[in-house]
Amino acid sequence: MKRLIYTFLFVILFLQEVIIALFVRDQFIRPYGGDIIVEWLIYCFVRIFYPKKFKALPLYIFLFSVGIEVSQYFKLIDVIGFSGSKVACAVMGTSFAWADIACYAAGIMCILFGQEMMKKRHKTFEIQN
């Protein structure tokens, strides 16, 4: 059942990211909101294939995202020859920004907060039954 929930959430978040990328041209949601949401997207994607509790997963997702951001600093997309691909540029990004790393951290903090709330809810449910 967890896999189905995470699949549903992944699809919803993916569609939301596509809508932001294609249609939103503001100064907040597109540059910051999308970077926060992408952490949730990656989290749900991993949980589809690994639905068991994995305490360090948010940390690994954050490190992965920072790694992608650092690759933008070193222009890795140019080095590997994918700078002509719009899809590769959209997935990997093309410019380094400290603000993006802050947004990734905010996204991970939301995930950790959500995990904590679910843990408390689960404990409350166990006590009542």
Chimera marker file (.cmm) of the C-alpha trace (Angstrom):
<marker_set name="trace">
<marker id="1" x="0.000" y="0.000" z="0.000" r="1" g="1" b="0" radius="0.5"/>
<marker id="2" x="2.873" y="2.386" z="0.807" r="1" g="1" b="0" radius="0.5"/>
<marker id="3" x="4.297" y="1.939" z="-2.687" r="1" g="1" b="0" radius="0.5"/>
<marker id="4" x="0.981" y="2.953" z="-4.209" r="1" g="1" b="0" radius="0.5"/>
<marker id="5" x="0.782" y="6.069" z="-2.031" r="1" g="1" b="0" radius="0.5"/>
<marker id="6" x="4.333" y="7.089" z="-2.884" r="1" g="1" b="0" radius="0.5"/>
<marker id="7" x="3.691" y="6.439" z="-6.574" r="1" g="1" b="0" radius="0.5"/>
<marker id="8" x="0.604" y="8.654" z="-6.461" r="1" g="1" b="0" radius="0.5"/>
<marker id="9" x="2.505" y="11.396" z="-4.622" r="1" g="1" b="0" radius="0.5"/>
<marker id="10" x="5.419" y="11.118" z="-7.057" r="1" g="1" b="0" radius="0.5"/>
<marker id="11" x="3.110" y="11.537" z="-10.072" r="1" g="1" b="0" radius="0.5"/>
<marker id="12" x="1.359" y="14.544" z="-8.486" r="1" g="1" b="0" radius="0.5"/>
<marker id="13" x="4.663" y="16.199" z="-7.554" r="1" g="1" b="0" radius="0.5"/>
<marker id="14" x="6.158" y="15.461" z="-10.977" r="1" g="1" b="0" radius="0.5"/>
<marker id="15" x="3.174" y="17.067" z="-12.700" r="1" g="1" b="0" radius="0.5"/>
<marker id="16" x="3.478" y="20.030" z="-10.358" r="1" g="1" b="0" radius="0.5"/>
<marker id="17" x="7.158" y="20.426" z="-11.251" r="1" g="1" b="0" radius="0.5"/>
<marker id="18" x="6.356" y="20.259" z="-14.970" r="1" g="1" b="0" radius="0.5"/>
<marker id="19" x="3.652" y="22.909" z="-14.585" r="1" g="1" b="0" radius="0.5"/>
<marker id="20" x="6.067" y="25.156" z="-12.690" r="1" g="1" b="0" radius="0.5"/>
<marker id="21" x="8.762" y="24.662" z="-15.324" r="1" g="1" b="0" radius="0.5"/>
<marker id="22" x="6.469" y="25.301" z="-18.281" r="1" g="1" b="0" radius="0.5"/>
<marker id="23" x="4.011" y="27.914" z="-17.077" r="1" g="1" b="0" radius="0.5"/>
<marker id="24" x="5.188" y="29.765" z="-13.962" r="1" g="1" b="0" radius="0.5"/>
<marker id="25" x="7.276" y="32.872" z="-14.562" r="1" g="1" b="0" radius="0.5"/>
<marker id="26" x="7.289" y="34.569" z="-11.177" r="1" g="1" b="0" radius="0.5"/>
<marker id="27" x="10.075" y="35.562" z="-8.800" r="1" g="1" b="0" radius="0.5"/>
<marker id="28" x="9.318" y="33.076" z="-6.008" r="1" g="1" b="0" radius="0.5"/>
<marker id="29" x="7.631" y="29.782" z="-6.965" r="1" g="1" b="0" radius="0.5"/>
<marker id="30" x="9.726" y="29.033" z="-10.024" r="1" g="1" b="0" radius="0.5"/>
<marker id="31" x="13.161" y="29.809" z="-8.556" r="1" g="1" b="0" radius="0.5"/>
<marker id="32" x="12.532" y="28.617" z="-4.998" r="1" g="1" b="0" radius="0.5"/>
<marker id="33" x="9.351" y="26.552" z="-4.741" r="1" g="1" b="0" radius="0.5"/>
<marker id="34" x="10.420" y="24.136" z="-7.457" r="1" g="1" b="0" radius="0.5"/>
<marker id="35" x="13.711" y="23.469" z="-5.659" r="1" g="1" b="0" radius="0.5"/>
<marker id="36" x="11.902" y="22.723" z="-2.417" r="1" g="1" b="0" radius="0.5"/>
<marker id="37" x="9.375" y="20.450" z="-4.120" r="1" g="1" b="0" radius="0.5"/>
<marker id="38" x="12.054" y="18.538" z="-6.032" r="1" g="1" b="0" radius="0.5"/>
<marker id="39" x="13.344" y="17.163" z="-2.720" r="1" g="1" b="0" radius="0.5"/>
<marker id="40" x="9.875" y="15.759" z="-2.003" r="1" g="1" b="0" radius="0.5"/>
<marker id="41" x="9.748" y="14.370" z="-5.542" r="1" g="1" b="0" radius="0.5"/>
<marker id="42" x="13.032" y="12.516" z="-5.124" r="1" g="1" b="0" radius="0.5"/>
<marker id="43" x="11.974" y="11.260" z="-1.687" r="1" g="1" b="0" radius="0.5"/>
<marker id="44" x="8.703" y="9.831" z="-3.026" r="1" g="1" b="0" radius="0.5"/>
<marker id="45" x="10.504" y="8.278" z="-5.998" r="1" g="1" b="0" radius="0.5"/>
<marker id="46" x="12.983" y="6.444" z="-3.763" r="1" g="1" b="0" radius="0.5"/>
<marker id="47" x="10.221" y="5.340" z="-1.381" r="1" g="1" b="0" radius="0.5"/>
<marker id="48" x="8.364" y="3.690" z="-4.284" r="1" g="1" b="0" radius="0.5"/>
<marker id="49" x="11.230" y="1.206" z="-4.531" r="1" g="1" b="0" radius="0.5"/>
<marker id="50" x="12.244" y="1.202" z="-0.879" r="1" g="1" b="0" radius="0.5"/>
<marker id="51" x="9.075" y="1.699" z="1.210" r="1" g="1" b="0" radius="0.5"/>
<marker id="52" x="10.615" y="0.547" z="4.518" r="1" g="1" b="0" radius="0.5"/>
<marker id="53" x="11.801" y="3.077" z="7.068" r="1" g="1" b="0" radius="0.5"/>
<marker id="54" x="15.135" y="4.532" z="6.052" r="1" g="1" b="0" radius="0.5"/>
<marker id="55" x="16.177" y="7.148" z="8.587" r="1" g="1" b="0" radius="0.5"/>
<marker id="56" x="19.136" y="8.534" z="6.605" r="1" g="1" b="0" radius="0.5"/>
<marker id="57" x="17.223" y="8.890" z="3.326" r="1" g="1" b="0" radius="0.5"/>
<marker id="58" x="16.599" y="12.655" z="3.687" r="1" g="1" b="0" radius="0.5"/>
<marker id="59" x="20.320" y="13.205" z="4.273" r="1" g="1" b="0" radius="0.5"/>
<marker id="60" x="21.226" y="11.161" z="1.190" r="1" g="1" b="0" radius="0.5"/>
<marker id="61" x="18.708" y="13.066" z="-0.917" r="1" g="1" b="0" radius="0.5"/>
<marker id="62" x="20.139" y="16.372" z="0.283" r="1" g="1" b="0" radius="0.5"/>
<marker id="63" x="23.698" y="15.254" z="-0.497" r="1" g="1" b="0" radius="0.5"/>
<marker id="64" x="22.585" y="14.066" z="-3.945" r="1" g="1" b="0" radius="0.5"/>
<marker id="65" x="20.954" y="17.446" z="-4.643" r="1" g="1" b="0" radius="0.5"/>
<marker id="66" x="24.009" y="19.354" z="-3.433" r="1" g="1" b="0" radius="0.5"/>
<marker id="67" x="26.139" y="17.123" z="-5.672" r="1" g="1" b="0" radius="0.5"/>
<marker id="68" x="24.017" y="18.081" z="-8.665" r="1" g="1" b="0" radius="0.5"/>
<marker id="69" x="24.330" y="21.749" z="-7.696" r="1" g="1" b="0" radius="0.5"/>
<marker id="70" x="28.113" y="21.455" z="-7.364" r="1" g="1" b="0" radius="0.5"/>
<marker id="71" x="28.224" y="19.809" z="-10.796" r="1" g="1" b="0" radius="0.5"/>
<marker id="72" x="26.577" y="22.980" z="-12.112" r="1" g="1" b="0" radius="0.5"/>
<marker id="73" x="29.387" y="25.049" z="-10.587" r="1" g="1" b="0" radius="0.5"/>
<marker id="74" x="31.934" y="22.968" z="-12.499" r="1" g="1" b="0" radius="0.5"/>
<marker id="75" x="29.809" y="23.040" z="-15.707" r="1" g="1" b="0" radius="0.5"/>
<marker id="76" x="29.664" y="19.236" z="-15.800" r="1" g="1" b="0" radius="0.5"/>
<marker id="77" x="26.893" y="19.335" z="-18.395" r="1" g="1" b="0" radius="0.5"/>
<marker id="78" x="29.339" y="20.990" z="-20.819" r="1" g="1" b="0" radius="0.5"/>
<marker id="79" x="32.145" y="18.588" z="-19.888" r="1" g="1" b="0" radius="0.5"/>
<marker id="80" x="30.058" y="15.490" z="-20.647" r="1" g="1" b="0" radius="0.5"/>
<marker id="81" x="28.730" y="17.038" z="-23.857" r="1" g="1" b="0" radius="0.5"/>
<marker id="82" x="25.026" y="17.351" z="-22.988" r="1" g="1" b="0" radius="0.5"/>
<marker id="83" x="24.763" y="21.150" z="-23.045" r="1" g="1" b="0" radius="0.5"/>
<marker id="84" x="22.786" y="20.933" z="-26.296" r="1" g="1" b="0" radius="0.5"/>
<marker id="85" x="20.079" y="18.767" z="-24.740" r="1" g="1" b="0" radius="0.5"/>
<marker id="86" x="17.150" y="20.724" z="-23.284" r="1" g="1" b="0" radius="0.5"/>
<marker id="87" x="16.094" y="17.700" z="-21.219" r="1" g="1" b="0" radius="0.5"/>
<marker id="88" x="19.579" y="17.235" z="-19.740" r="1" g="1" b="0" radius="0.5"/>
<marker id="89" x="19.823" y="20.953" z="-18.986" r="1" g="1" b="0" radius="0.5"/>
<marker id="90" x="16.408" y="20.892" z="-17.297" r="1" g="1" b="0" radius="0.5"/>
<marker id="91" x="17.271" y="17.849" z="-15.162" r="1" g="1" b="0" radius="0.5"/>
<marker id="92" x="20.863" y="18.773" z="-14.278" r="1" g="1" b="0" radius="0.5"/>
<marker id="93" x="20.523" y="22.544" z="-14.335" r="1" g="1" b="0" radius="0.5"/>
<marker id="94" x="23.017" y="24.961" z="-15.768" r="1" g="1" b="0" radius="0.5"/>
<marker id="95" x="23.944" y="27.485" z="-13.082" r="1" g="1" b="0" radius="0.5"/>
<marker id="96" x="25.140" y="27.141" z="-9.506" r="1" g="1" b="0" radius="0.5"/>
<marker id="97" x="23.312" y="29.074" z="-6.773" r="1" g="1" b="0" radius="0.5"/>
<marker id="98" x="23.659" y="29.011" z="-3.007" r="1" g="1" b="0" radius="0.5"/>
<marker id="99" x="19.943" y="29.819" z="-2.805" r="1" g="1" b="0" radius="0.5"/>
<marker id="100" x="19.182" y="26.483" z="-4.470" r="1" g="1" b="0" radius="0.5"/>
<marker id="101" x="21.088" y="24.644" z="-1.742" r="1" g="1" b="0" radius="0.5"/>
<marker id="102" x="19.122" y="26.584" z="0.882" r="1" g="1" b="0" radius="0.5"/>
<marker id="103" x="15.893" y="25.540" z="-0.859" r="1" g="1" b="0" radius="0.5"/>
<marker id="104" x="17.012" y="21.904" z="-0.895" r="1" g="1" b="0" radius="0.5"/>
<marker id="105" x="17.660" y="22.178" z="2.848" r="1" g="1" b="0" radius="0.5"/>
<marker id="106" x="14.187" y="23.674" z="3.358" r="1" g="1" b="0" radius="0.5"/>
<marker id="107" x="12.655" y="20.809" z="1.369" r="1" g="1" b="0" radius="0.5"/>
<marker id="108" x="14.509" y="18.251" z="3.468" r="1" g="1" b="0" radius="0.5"/>
<marker id="109" x="13.419" y="20.001" z="6.664" r="1" g="1" b="0" radius="0.5"/>
<marker id="110" x="9.806" y="19.663" z="5.497" r="1" g="1" b="0" radius="0.5"/>
<marker id="111" x="10.374" y="15.951" z="4.902" r="1" g="1" b="0" radius="0.5"/>
<marker id="112" x="11.907" y="15.510" z="8.361" r="1" g="1" b="0" radius="0.5"/>
<marker id="113" x="9.009" y="17.431" z="9.924" r="1" g="1" b="0" radius="0.5"/>
<marker id="114" x="6.531" y="15.230" z="8.059" r="1" g="1" b="0" radius="0.5"/>
<marker id="115" x="8.309" y="12.073" z="9.190" r="1" g="1" b="0" radius="0.5"/>
<marker id="116" x="8.210" y="13.280" z="12.789" r="1" g="1" b="0" radius="0.5"/>
<marker id="117" x="4.486" y="14.055" z="12.559" r="1" g="1" b="0" radius="0.5"/>
<marker id="118" x="3.789" y="10.613" z="11.076" r="1" g="1" b="0" radius="0.5"/>
<marker id="119" x="5.799" y="8.976" z="13.857" r="1" g="1" b="0" radius="0.5"/>
<marker id="120" x="3.807" y="10.835" z="16.520" r="1" g="1" b="0" radius="0.5"/>
<marker id="121" x="0.549" y="9.982" z="14.781" r="1" g="1" b="0" radius="0.5"/>
<marker id="122" x="1.546" y="6.317" z="14.601" r="1" g="1" b="0" radius="0.5"/>
<marker id="123" x="2.421" y="6.259" z="18.322" r="1" g="1" b="0" radius="0.5"/>
<marker id="124" x="-0.899" y="7.901" z="19.201" r="1" g="1" b="0" radius="0.5"/>
<marker id="125" x="-2.733" y="5.318" z="17.103" r="1" g="1" b="0" radius="0.5"/>
<marker id="126" x="-0.904" y="2.453" z="18.874" r="1" g="1" b="0" radius="0.5"/>
<marker id="127" x="-1.737" y="3.849" z="22.333" r="1" g="1" b="0" radius="0.5"/>
<marker id="128" x="-5.437" y="4.180" z="21.539" r="1" g="1" b="0" radius="0.5"/>
<marker id="129" x="-5.726" y="0.608" z="20.250" r="1" g="1" b="0" radius="0.5"/>
<link id1="1" id2="2" r="1" g="1" b="0" radius="0.2"/>
<link id1="2" id2="3" r="1" g="1" b="0" radius="0.2"/>
<link id1="3" id2="4" r="1" g="1" b="0" radius="0.2"/>
<link id1="4" id2="5" r="1" g="1" b="0" radius="0.2"/>
<link id1="5" id2="6" r="1" g="1" b="0" radius="0.2"/>
<link id1="6" id2="7" r="1" g="1" b="0" radius="0.2"/>
<link id1="7" id2="8" r="1" g="1" b="0" radius="0.2"/>
<link id1="8" id2="9" r="1" g="1" b="0" radius="0.2"/>
<link id1="9" id2="10" r="1" g="1" b="0" radius="0.2"/>
<link id1="10" id2="11" r="1" g="1" b="0" radius="0.2"/>
<link id1="11" id2="12" r="1" g="1" b="0" radius="0.2"/>
<link id1="12" id2="13" r="1" g="1" b="0" radius="0.2"/>
<link id1="13" id2="14" r="1" g="1" b="0" radius="0.2"/>
<link id1="14" id2="15" r="1" g="1" b="0" radius="0.2"/>
<link id1="15" id2="16" r="1" g="1" b="0" radius="0.2"/>
<link id1="16" id2="17" r="1" g="1" b="0" radius="0.2"/>
<link id1="17" id2="18" r="1" g="1" b="0" radius="0.2"/>
<link id1="18" id2="19" r="1" g="1" b="0" radius="0.2"/>
<link id1="19" id2="20" r="1" g="1" b="0" radius="0.2"/>
<link id1="20" id2="21" r="1" g="1" b="0" radius="0.2"/>
<link id1="21" id2="22" r="1" g="1" b="0" radius="0.2"/>
<link id1="22" id2="23" r="1" g="1" b="0" radius="0.2"/>
<link id1="23" id2="24" r="1" g="1" b="0" radius="0.2"/>
<link id1="24" id2="25" r="1" g="1" b="0" radius="0.2"/>
<link id1="25" id2="26" r="1" g="1" b="0" radius="0.2"/>
<link id1="26" id2="27" r="1" g="1" b="0" radius="0.2"/>
<link id1="27" id2="28" r="1" g="1" b="0" radius="0.2"/>
<link id1="28" id2="29" r="1" g="1" b="0" radius="0.2"/>
<link id1="29" id2="30" r="1" g="1" b="0" radius="0.2"/>
<link id1="30" id2="31" r="1" g="1" b="0" radius="0.2"/>
<link id1="31" id2="32" r="1" g="1" b="0" radius="0.2"/>
<link id1="32" id2="33" r="1" g="1" b="0" radius="0.2"/>
<link id1="33" id2="34" r="1" g="1" b="0" radius="0.2"/>
<link id1="34" id2="35" r="1" g="1" b="0" radius="0.2"/>
<link id1="35" id2="36" r="1" g="1" b="0" radius="0.2"/>
<link id1="36" id2="37" r="1" g="1" b="0" radius="0.2"/>
<link id1="37" id2="38" r="1" g="1" b="0" radius="0.2"/>
<link id1="38" id2="39" r="1" g="1" b="0" radius="0.2"/>
<link id1="39" id2="40" r="1" g="1" b="0" radius="0.2"/>
<link id1="40" id2="41" r="1" g="1" b="0" radius="0.2"/>
<link id1="41" id2="42" r="1" g="1" b="0" radius="0.2"/>
<link id1="42" id2="43" r="1" g="1" b="0" radius="0.2"/>
<link id1="43" id2="44" r="1" g="1" b="0" radius="0.2"/>
<link id1="44" id2="45" r="1" g="1" b="0" radius="0.2"/>
<link id1="45" id2="46" r="1" g="1" b="0" radius="0.2"/>
<link id1="46" id2="47" r="1" g="1" b="0" radius="0.2"/>
<link id1="47" id2="48" r="1" g="1" b="0" radius="0.2"/>
<link id1="48" id2="49" r="1" g="1" b="0" radius="0.2"/>
<link id1="49" id2="50" r="1" g="1" b="0" radius="0.2"/>
<link id1="50" id2="51" r="1" g="1" b="0" radius="0.2"/>
<link id1="51" id2="52" r="1" g="1" b="0" radius="0.2"/>
<link id1="52" id2="53" r="1" g="1" b="0" radius="0.2"/>
<link id1="53" id2="54" r="1" g="1" b="0" radius="0.2"/>
<link id1="54" id2="55" r="1" g="1" b="0" radius="0.2"/>
<link id1="55" id2="56" r="1" g="1" b="0" radius="0.2"/>
<link id1="56" id2="57" r="1" g="1" b="0" radius="0.2"/>
<link id1="57" id2="58" r="1" g="1" b="0" radius="0.2"/>
<link id1="58" id2="59" r="1" g="1" b="0" radius="0.2"/>
<link id1="59" id2="60" r="1" g="1" b="0" radius="0.2"/>
<link id1="60" id2="61" r="1" g="1" b="0" radius="0.2"/>
<link id1="61" id2="62" r="1" g="1" b="0" radius="0.2"/>
<link id1="62" id2="63" r="1" g="1" b="0" radius="0.2"/>
<link id1="63" id2="64" r="1" g="1" b="0" radius="0.2"/>
<link id1="64" id2="65" r="1" g="1" b="0" radius="0.2"/>
<link id1="65" id2="66" r="1" g="1" b="0" radius="0.2"/>
<link id1="66" id2="67" r="1" g="1" b="0" radius="0.2"/>
<link id1="67" id2="68" r="1" g="1" b="0" radius="0.2"/>
<link id1="68" id2="69" r="1" g="1" b="0" radius="0.2"/>
<link id1="69" id2="70" r="1" g="1" b="0" radius="0.2"/>
<link id1="70" id2="71" r="1" g="1" b="0" radius="0.2"/>
<link id1="71" id2="72" r="1" g="1" b="0" radius="0.2"/>
<link id1="72" id2="73" r="1" g="1" b="0" radius="0.2"/>
<link id1="73" id2="74" r="1" g="1" b="0" radius="0.2"/>
<link id1="74" id2="75" r="1" g="1" b="0" radius="0.2"/>
<link id1="75" id2="76" r="1" g="1" b="0" radius="0.2"/>
<link id1="76" id2="77" r="1" g="1" b="0" radius="0.2"/>
<link id1="77" id2="78" r="1" g="1" b="0" radius="0.2"/>
<link id1="78" id2="79" r="1" g="1" b="0" radius="0.2"/>
<link id1="79" id2="80" r="1" g="1" b="0" radius="0.2"/>
<link id1="80" id2="81" r="1" g="1" b="0" radius="0.2"/>
<link id1="81" id2="82" r="1" g="1" b="0" radius="0.2"/>
<link id1="82" id2="83" r="1" g="1" b="0" radius="0.2"/>
<link id1="83" id2="84" r="1" g="1" b="0" radius="0.2"/>
<link id1="84" id2="85" r="1" g="1" b="0" radius="0.2"/>
<link id1="85" id2="86" r="1" g="1" b="0" radius="0.2"/>
<link id1="86" id2="87" r="1" g="1" b="0" radius="0.2"/>
<link id1="87" id2="88" r="1" g="1" b="0" radius="0.2"/>
<link id1="88" id2="89" r="1" g="1" b="0" radius="0.2"/>
<link id1="89" id2="90" r="1" g="1" b="0" radius="0.2"/>
<link id1="90" id2="91" r="1" g="1" b="0" radius="0.2"/>
<link id1="91" id2="92" r="1" g="1" b="0" radius="0.2"/>
<link id1="92" id2="93" r="1" g="1" b="0" radius="0.2"/>
<link id1="93" id2="94" r="1" g="1" b="0" radius="0.2"/>
<link id1="94" id2="95" r="1" g="1" b="0" radius="0.2"/>
<link id1="95" id2="96" r="1" g="1" b="0" radius="0.2"/>
<link id1="96" id2="97" r="1" g="1" b="0" radius="0.2"/>
<link id1="97" id2="98" r="1" g="1" b="0" radius="0.2"/>
<link id1="98" id2="99" r="1" g="1" b="0" radius="0.2"/>
<link id1="99" id2="100" r="1" g="1" b="0" radius="0.2"/>
<link id1="100" id2="101" r="1" g="1" b="0" radius="0.2"/>
<link id1="101" id2="102" r="1" g="1" b="0" radius="0.2"/>
<link id1="102" id2="103" r="1" g="1" b="0" radius="0.2"/>
<link id1="103" id2="104" r="1" g="1" b="0" radius="0.2"/>
<link id1="104" id2="105" r="1" g="1" b="0" radius="0.2"/>
<link id1="105" id2="106" r="1" g="1" b="0" radius="0.2"/>
<link id1="106" id2="107" r="1" g="1" b="0" radius="0.2"/>
<link id1="107" id2="108" r="1" g="1" b="0" radius="0.2"/>
<link id1="108" id2="109" r="1" g="1" b="0" radius="0.2"/>
<link id1="109" id2="110" r="1" g="1" b="0" radius="0.2"/>
<link id1="110" id2="111" r="1" g="1" b="0" radius="0.2"/>
<link id1="111" id2="112" r="1" g="1" b="0" radius="0.2"/>
<link id1="112" id2="113" r="1" g="1" b="0" radius="0.2"/>
<link id1="113" id2="114" r="1" g="1" b="0" radius="0.2"/>
<link id1="114" id2="115" r="1" g="1" b="0" radius="0.2"/>
<link id1="115" id2="116" r="1" g="1" b="0" radius="0.2"/>
<link id1="116" id2="117" r="1" g="1" b="0" radius="0.2"/>
<link id1="117" id2="118" r="1" g="1" b="0" radius="0.2"/>
<link id1="118" id2="119" r="1" g="1" b="0" radius="0.2"/>
<link id1="119" id2="120" r="1" g="1" b="0" radius="0.2"/>
<link id1="120" id2="121" r="1" g="1" b="0" radius="0.2"/>
<link id1="121" id2="122" r="1" g="1" b="0" radius="0.2"/>
<link id1="122" id2="123" r="1" g="1" b="0" radius="0.2"/>
<link id1="123" id2="124" r="1" g="1" b="0" radius="0.2"/>
<link id1="124" id2="125" r="1" g="1" b="0" radius="0.2"/>
<link id1="125" id2="126" r="1" g="1" b="0" radius="0.2"/>
<link id1="126" id2="127" r="1" g="1" b="0" radius="0.2"/>
<link id1="127" id2="128" r="1" g="1" b="0" radius="0.2"/>
<link id1="128" id2="129" r="1" g="1" b="0" radius="0.2"/>
</marker_set>
